[in-house]
Amino acid sequence: MNARIIVQGNNEENVGDLLSESFEDDSFNTFIAFIAFVSKAGANFLCDKTKLATTHLKECKIFIGVDNNGTSKEALSLLKDSIAKVKIMHTINERIIFHPKIYIFGGDVRARLVLGSSNLTHTGLFENSEASIVIDFDKFDLDNTQIASSIKRIIDKPEDIFRISQQELTQELIELLVSIGKVPSEKNRTESYTGAATNTNENNKEQNKVNSKNWEKYEALFPPVERKFSGHKLKPKKLRGTIEGYISKSVLVAEIPKGGPRWNQANFDIDTFKNFFDLNPGDRKGISLVPILENGTTGKAESRQNVTVKSHNYRIEIGKAAHLPYPLSRRPICVFIKNKNNEFLYQLYLPGTKTYSELTDILDAHWNGPKRMVRRIQLSLSDFSKEVPSGNLSQFEG
């Protein structure tokens, strides 16, 4: 057994060249890969290499993730047309993603494992600062070492390795994932990682209907994954008082514009600033934003000051948006519940979820301003819960 580490970016070594060399080696007749993200360039690379290896490569299985806008429609289409066995690995759980980067070559007398940080993208294989461990096994290793026996199990039954929903890649599945915003175009995928993405206002009413129509099918294909965690668990903070105190209060459903690289500093119009948040330009009064966590409890309160800029925008910083990339084609939506003493509960929703689709539906139904404007509407929490049944806020009624 021989092991070494490739530190990509420090010298001429890179994972792309190693994979090319491995595909050319006719002692390998099997290729298995588990990959988080795939770009069009990465898919082209893999398709070209497997095509050249058809004389000796008898089996090729690829398992791909579609989280965080990391895999493009074009990449999936290329793999569907060129690779015999491709599966999508995914779960509807927003906080659990498919994130491995494992490449395995198997043969009758030897095997090779490449395990590291390189996704199947041009930058991941050739340009980024990445690190991977490469382990070569001979026949003796395959028969006598524990790690090699694990590799053999993966080669024999790769579908059993990860306990997460998996579906055969078909054209119908690609169209479904695109329609609900899980898979972007290659252009949008690239822009999301270079910071060049712009809001193209694609969240029109017809698109949202498509999303709602397909959501049940998506949920059935990729159901939630149950995870049992050991070790220390943080105790979530309990909600202040009972939710009945909020029921009659006003709820603001607000699209959040990009407004530059720090979009968590959300801009609001003067009417919303004064009449919902009870703030006036120039005064020193602040507010407290209390984030609602995924489990329905509240997080640490965020103290926010009154900020007015020269452009006559009025800013409020949203903590949950910090360090998140701005969505590719549709604006994120923030829901605020107005409480007493300058306190507001809030939850942030991003494209690609059922709740987001329901929120765009009520914005379509209630917004009567110009289409080019950022949309904001107000309603009671009880009405909100009826119109957005999947929202995290609906559980508070009772």
N, C-alpha and C positions, 0 to 999 in steps of 0.2 A: 504494500500500500504506500502510495506517495502523495503527500499533501503539500500544497503551497498556497500563498495568498497573492492575488492580483490587486494591486493598488492602482486603480486607473486614474490617470491625470498626472502621476509623478514621473512617468517614463513612457516609452512607446507601447507598453502592454495595455491591452484593453479586452473586454469580454467579447466584443464582436468578432475580433480575429480568432479568439479561442474557440468560439462556437463554429466559425467557418472551418477551422482546422478539424474540429470534431466531426462535422458533417461529411468532410472529405475522407475520413478514416473508415475504410470498409470493414473494420473489425466490429463496428457498431451497427446493429440492425434495428435498434429501437430508440425512439426519442420521445421523452415525456417532459412536459413543462407546465409549471404552475406560475402564472404571471399576473401581477396586479393590473398593470396598465399597458396598452398596446397602441402605438401610433401607426399611421399609414406607412411611414418609412420602415418601422420595425416589422410590420406585417409583410411588406415587400421583401425585406431581407430574409425573413423566415421562409416565405414561399419560394424564393429563388434558390435558397440553400437546400431545401427538401426536394425540389425538382431535380437538382443536379445529383442528389444522392439516391434517386429512385432505384438504381441497380442493386443497391445493398440495403437500403432502409426499408424494412418490411412493415414497420408499425410506427405511427406518429400520432400522439394524443396531446392536445393542448387544452389547458384549463385557464380561463381568463376572467378577470374581474371587470366590473363596469362602474366602479364607484368614483366619486369626486371628479367627474368629467375627464378621467384619465384615459379612457379608451374611445376611439372615434368610430363613427358609422362606417367610414371608408375602410378602416382597418378590419372591422368585422366582416365586411363584404368580401374583402380579399381573402381572408382566412376561410370563409365559408366556401368559396369557389375553388380553393387550392388544397386545403388540408382536409383529410378524410374525416377525422374525429376531433371536433371542437366543442367544448362545453362552456357555458357561462356560469360562473360561480357568484352567487349573490344572495342577500337576504334583505327583506324590507326594513329590518332594524337600521335606523339611521346612524347609530353609534358603532355598528359592527361592519367592517369592510373586509373584503378579500384582498390580502396585501402581500403574499409571498413572491419571491423571485427565485425559482428553483428550475434548473435545467439538468436533465438526466439523460445520459447516453448509455444504452445497454447492449451487450453482445454475448456470444457464447463463452468467451474466455476472459472478458474484461468489461469494466463499466467505469463511467466518469460522472461525478457529481459536481455541479457548479452552483454554489449557494451564496447569495450575497444581496446587493442592493440594486442591481441593474434591471430595470424594466425593459420590455421589448420596444424600445424607442431608439432613434438614431443617437440622441444625446446620452441615453442610458447605457448604450452598448459601446459608444466610441468617445464621447466628449466629457461627460460629467465627471466629477470627482466621486468615484465609486470604489467599493471594496468587495471582493468575492474570495471565498475559499474554494480551491479546486482539489478534489480528491480522486485519484485514479486507483482502481482496484483490479487485481489480477484474479485468476480462477481460485487460487488458494485463499485469498481474502474473502471472496464471495462465499466460500464454503465454511470459513472458520472465524470470521469476525462479526461482532454484533452490529456495527454500523453498516457493514456490507449486506448483512441479512435484512436490515431495514430498507436498504435500497432495492433489494430484490422484491420485497413486499410491495413497494411503491410501483415498481415496474409491472408486477403481476396484477395488482388491483389498484390502480391510481384513483379510481372513483371513490374508494373507501377511506382515503387519507384525511380529507377535511369534512367535518360535520356541518355542512352548509348546503343550501339548496343549489342544485345544478340542473341545467337544461341544455339539450342539444341545440347548437346554433343553427337557426333556420332564417330564411328571409322574413317570415312572419314575426319571429322573435325580435329581429333587428328593428323592424318597423314599429313594433310595440314599444320597445325601449326608447326609440327616438321620439315617439308620440307623447310619452309622459315625461320627457326631459332627462332621462337617465343617460342617454348616449348622445353626445354632441357631434357636429360635423368636425372634420379635421381642422378647418380654419378656426372654429370656435375653441376646440381643444387646445390648439397652439396658443391662441390669444389669452386663454385663461391662465396659462403658465408663464406668459411673457408680460402680463399686466396690460395688454393692449386691447382687451375686450371692451366693447361698447354696447350700450343698451339699444337694441334694434327694435324694441317694442313689439316683439312677436307674440305677446300674450293677449291676442285678440280673442273675441268671444268664441269663434269657431274652433280655435285651437284648444281652448279650455274645455269645450264640450267633448272633443276627441279624448283629452286626458281623462275626464270623468268616466267616459264610456269604457275606456280600456283599463281603468284602475283595478277593477275586480279581477280581471284576467291576470294582471300583474301580481296582485296579492296571492292568487291561487298558485302561481308558478314559483314565487319566492317568499314563502311564509316566514314569520319571525323565527329566529333561532334562540333557543333557551340557553343561557350561559350561567354556570354556577361558579362564583368567584370565592376563593379562599383568602385568608389573611385579613388585614385591617380594613374595616369599612367605615367611611365617613357617615356620620349621622346627619341626615338632611334636616334643615331648619323647618320647623312647623309654620304653617300659615298663621298670620296674625289674626286672631279672632275667627269669626265664622264668615262664610262666603255670603250669607244673607245680607251682610253690610255692603256688599258690592253689587247685588242684583239690580238695584234701582239706579246705580251709577252709570255714567256714560262710558261707552267703549269706543275707542278710536281705532279704525282699521286703516293703516297708512302704508302706501308704497314708499319705499326708501330709495331716493335717487343715488346715482353713483357719486357725483360731486367730488371727483378726485380720488387719489389712492387711499385716503383715510375715510372710507364711506361710512364707518361707524359714527362719524360726526355728522349726524343726519340733519339735513336742512328742512325747515318747516316754514310755511307761509305765515304771515302776520296774524291772520284770522285764527288759525289753529294754535299758534303760539300764545295768543291772548285768551281766546275763549275756551280752549280745552285745557292747556297747561297752566292757565292763570298767571302768565308771565307778561311783563311789559318791558319793551326795549329800554335798556339803560339802567334799570333798577338792579339792586344787588340780591334780589330774592332768588333762591334756588329751589330745586325739587329733589325728591328721592325716588329713584327708579328701583323697583324690586323685581329681579328676574324670576320667572316661573321655570323650575327645572323640569326635566323629562318625566320625573316620577310624581309630578303634581305638587311638590312642596316648593317653598321659595328659597332663593339663594341670598347672598349678602347684598344688602341695600347699597345702591350706587348714588352718591351725592353728586348732583349735577348743577353747574352754575349757569346763569343766564348769559348766553354768548350771542352778540350781534356783530355781523361783519359788514364791510363796505358795500357788498352787493345787495344789502337789505335782506339777506337770508338770516334765519334765526335758528341756531344750532343747538341740538341736544345730543350728547354722546350716548351711544348704545353699547353697553359693555359686552353683550353677547356677540356683537358683530366684529369685535376687535380681532385682528389677525386672520379673518376669514376672507378668501378671495371673493370678489364681487361676482354674482351669477352671470352666466354667459349672455343670455338673450332676454331674460325677464327680471323685473325688479323684485328684490326681496320685499316681504310684507311684515310689518310689525304691528302687533295688537296691544293696545294700552288700556288698562282698566283704571278709571279715575277713582281715587279714594279721598278721604279727608286728610287734612294737614299736609298738603302738597306731596302726597305719596301716590305713586302709580305702579301697579303691577304691569309687567309686560312679558310678551313672548315673541320670538323672532321665527319666521317661517321662510324657508328657502324653496325654490322651484324643485319639482320632482317628488313632491309628497301629496298625499290625498288631501290633507288639510289646506295646502297651498292652492290646490285646484278649487276647493270649495270657497276659499277666500276671494279668488279672482271672479268666481261666479257672483258673489254678493256685490263686489265692486262693479261688475258689469250691470247688475240689476239696479243699483242705487246711485251710481255716479251719473250726474247729469251735466258735468262740466265739459270743456273741450277735450278731445281725445289726446292732444299732445301734452296735456297737463299731468303732473303726478297726482294720482287719485287718493283722496282721503274721505272717509265717511264716518259718521257717528251713529251709534245705536245702543240700546240697553244690552246688558249682559244676557238677560233671558232671551231676547230676540237673537242675539249673536249665537247662543247655544243651540237654538232651533235651526238656524240657517247653516251653522258649521258644526254638525254633530261629531265630526272626527277630531275637532280641535281640542287641545289640551285643557282649554278653559271650561269646556262643557261639563267636566267631572265635578266642578265646584258647586253646581246647583244641587239643592236638596234641603 
